[in-house]
Amino acid sequence: MLLNARQMAFRKNNNQGYYSMLKLFTKSVVTVALSFSLMITSVQADKATLNQKETDIGVFIEMVSRLTGKTFIVDPRVRNKKITVIAQHEMDEEEIFALFLSVLKVHQFSAVKTGKIYKIEQLQTAKQDSVEVYSEGEKYSGDQLVTRVIKVDNVDVGLLVPLLRTLIPQQGHMAQYKPTNVIVIHDSAANLERIVQIIRKIDKESNEEIEVIELQHASATEVVRILESLEKQSGSSKKAEANKPKFVADERTNSILLSAERKASLRLRALIAQLDSPQKNSGNTKVRHLKYAKAEELATLLEGVADSLETKEGKKATTSSRRGTDKSYSIKAHAETNSLVITAPPDIMKSFDSVINQLDIRRQQVHVEAIIVEISEALNKELGVQWISDKGIINYSNTSPSITSLAAGVLAYNGQSTGSTVTTTAADGTITTTAPSDNGDNGAAIGQVISGLTGALFGFTDGDSWAGLLKILSTDTESNVLSTPSLTTLDNEEATISIGQEIPVITGSQLGSGNANPFQSVNRLDVGIKLKITPQINEGDAVVLTIEQEVSGIAGATAVDVITNKRQINTTVLVNSGQTIVLGGLIDNDVQESEQKIPILGDIPWLGRLFSSTGTSKRKTNLMVFIRPTIISGNDMANSISSRKYNYMRALQQDKKMRGISLMPSTDAEVLPEWDTSLALPPSYEESVKQATDLEAVQSSEN
């Protein structure tokens, strides 16, 4: 049996009962030593000296629970282990528990605290259990499992983790969280304390200082490139990453930001000072081949920049006296190679290089699609009766043709008799009578009157004294127009597309002497669809579009000339790439009614229709203009847009080919080849030479 040392200590008395209990305790120790190989040499007020040899781990856990008063839950897998502890000094409860944790760790077990209870389980599964998180100021036993979050202030945790990982046992765990620069470690409290001490010694402010070195003559970018090359050649790349000098060029101020240790900083500053020395000659010449910008436009801009620099620095007087010219620089554009030939002093040359590098960049493109939708409807109705007799005329102007113009045509058809009847007797006695001429026009006037007739026209007459004319007309016109013009242009470049036709408009006429050689002046009028845009790409995917949109067409004709419809929009809009926005529109409803009648007679129900003429017209127009820009940010997007349009046209051609050509069954319609970007590129010079060489080799082998 096991005795509780705490109970024995607190029962100590000065009477004879104390000696009896001590004697009983000594006897019990001997019994336990014989049974479990356990020997407690002495007990003294909450302290005990423990020795164990080949003791079952379950018995050991039970003994520690009695000595420390702690509650343990033992995992079933914690068994079949024999432990040995050799101790020569007395230990209190805290030391006994620390010894207990060390014994568990040696045998790959651990005690995980949950509230006031400890769970005894295998060490490899303990890190996934509810291990306590380290709290500042709280004491933990040496081998107690703890999770600790360590904040690193001056060193990147990414550099520390590989160094510390070798100090963590296999059952432990280490992870880094870069956003807050912390390390999370799961291990024993003693090892964690050692690791924290190592981190604190490493996590110190570096003696490196960041210096800003402004250059007067050399280019900061070029000096940084030279310094980086020298550091690589000198083997400095083999040094620790944290100790490597760092260089950054600030092109705006032509300065170098240097970060290095004090000793290296002195060496590098001396080297930079030597590189930043003025050249012996006052200027140099450089040829800059431009990639995207136009040489002529950039040359004009650079001249303005140089003039501003010379005026600001007060160099104009000194340079003109030295060179005998007004300018110390020269900028010439070579259009054939799109290059700039620049001669300038080093300081101005650096400014030129900086401006060219920022302006000679690839510009984005914008593909703009306009959608124009127009739906119109027109409805006209006419009903009228006109009369003419030898007593009077009933004529209306809201219908055509009028009965007066038709009567004039009839009169012209009948003509007017001229002369008298002539009787002629021939030599043989034959008598010929010639009637007077009527001079009629054979119906030319009537044909001109009814040439523009629409609807039904009925005429009735008694053939002598009166005539009537009935006009009936109903027209219904509908139109549905959809136009989708599109074009692609560079950022901040104006682009125009015009699709339509030219119609002649007579602006004047003139007759020569005697009405001979008539002359007419004709002007050509463009009608159709016009789209003019200037896109400006803003930050993100927004586009500012300056738009001029015009839609025009022929509406009809008058006796004087043609009538055209014109719809125009001038506006500036802000729209995201790929978004469709409405620019403007027109919704027009026009209803007109016209009635002409004879007073009193025209008001008679039903019968009044014979003495009136009615015309009604209704016109409805719906017009909307939409636009959709798409920013082309790369070759893939450009190919995608082009292939979509290409394949659409190819599909239309294939449909036409399947339907065939009318009256030409043996003729095939032309069809575009399949879309393939590689077909658009000609072979390179090297490929052409190789093909020619291979062809010559084949021909020589055949011969």
MOMO-V416979 format. One record per helix or strand of 2 or more residues. SS is the DSSP state (alpha for helix, beta for strand). FROM is the first residue (numbers start at 1). TO is the last residue. Records with the same first field share a line. If there is no record, write none. Layout:
SS = FROM-TO ; FROM-TO
This chain:
alpha = 5-10 ; 16-36 ; 57-68 ; 93-106 ; 123-126 ; 157-167 ; 189-202 ; 220-233 ; 236-238 ; 241-243 ; 262-275 ; 295-313 ; 316-323 ; 346-359 ; 403-414 ; 444-450 ; 513-515 ; 601-603 ; 607-611 ; 635-659 ; 677-680 ; 685-702
beta = 38-43 ; 48-56 ; 71-74 ; 82-85 ; 109-114 ; 117-122 ; 145-151 ; 173-177 ; 182-188 ; 209-214 ; 246-250 ; 255-260 ; 284-289 ; 330-334 ; 339-344 ; 365-389 ; 393-394 ; 422-425 ; 431-434 ; 456-461 ; 466-483 ; 486-490 ; 494-510 ; 519-537 ; 542-557 ; 562-576 ; 580-597 ; 612-632
